[in-house]
Amino acid sequence: MLVVEGIKASYGHTEVLHGVSFTAEEGKITTLIGANGAGKTTTLNCIAGVIKPQEGRILWKGQDITTLKPSQIVRMGISLIPEGRHVFPQMTVAENLEMGAYTRKDKEGVRRDLEWVLELFPVLKTRYKQLAGTMSGGEQQMLAVGRSLMANPELMLMDEPSMGLAPIIVQEVFKVIHQIKEMGKTILLVEQNATMALNHAHHAYVIELGKIVLSGSGRELLQNPEVEKAYLGL
């Protein structure tokens, strides 16, 4: 289980997280929804070790990871898929996937996971030698997820996986997210498409101006009048 306890984080002198606390259960999808600037990405970056909180702590499977380096956190089974995908555009699909496994020494496990990723994303197999920068946004998103899976993570942090994608591709992305959860992975999902996120989440939190203001099951928040008005366009 991931436990975030009272984290505060700043950019310069501006505090953007004001004591954020929540949990994400193993093998389930937990989502954070909120407006732009609410602190969603900052929260993920704190968990991934990219930003160090000024206060609070982050526990993964009972171990305090608050002060660890990103490379140490990756080795503990936590992988971040950043907003905007950030594939390596001048590298091939194959090279991008290889980069995802850079911390691993188990060559047989890497080979097995590569076969699994290419089975999960057939488009990556057909584009295997193609430069990542020449692919469509949806294909790059699949590559970003596949690259993350190559690290063999237990916890996947997904930041806006549907951003900028056509509705039909968004459906495909969430189908894959559900498949990954069915494989036993834990997913913490940050997503502005609140309807899709809540429909797939076991548990959900609403973050506003750096604070958690609502929580409940995905179904409960879908039916919450405040959430409907602010995030679901109803």
Phi, psi and omega in degrees: 000141173266130178234122176251122186239105169056040184281137172241138182215150185225157165246108186065234180266004183259113178281128183247340173243129188242057178089051182282130178224135174190172176230156174229117184283147180297139176076012181231168177258122174245138182235146171248123176241155180168169182286169173303137178082006183284339181115011184294308181295321178300320178299312178298319181295328175294316180296321182281353179087004180288325177238138178260122178296147174282330179219165177086181179211161180234124182246134174237116181054038176087354182256135180285117181248010189305320187257005183286155176285155178306320181296325177291322181292321176300317181293341177273002175099023179242128183230136181253128170256104190287159173301135180085006172074306177052047170288164177274103192294330182269008177248154179287169174304315180302316182292322176299316180295321177297322179298328179297335183258018189296337180272354188265145179249350183274089186301321180294320178295321178297315179299317180295317180291327176297317177299319180295316180297319180290334175285322179291324181237082182304331181297328179291330178291320180286338181255017194306321182259008182275147176293134184299327182291347180266000182271162177289167179300318179295319179294321177295324178295318177298321178295319179298319178292316179299318178299319178296318180295333180294343175280356182055053183282156169266327179240125178249124177261114184247119183253106177053057183294342181263001186300127174076010184257151177294150183308321182292327178285325176301318178301318180293319179299315181288331174298318179293319178303317179295320179298319180295320177298320179296338177277002176099003179283150172264134184234127169250114190249123171257127190203132176276340174282080190298323181298312179296316182299313183291328178294334183257346188274141170286316180224149185219151177228142173257126179248130178227126177048045174080014179225145172281123184247341179212151173208160179164184175290161177304318181296318180298316182287331174300328183262003181280124183302323180295317180292319178303315183290317188274328190236341186255358177069028182253000000 
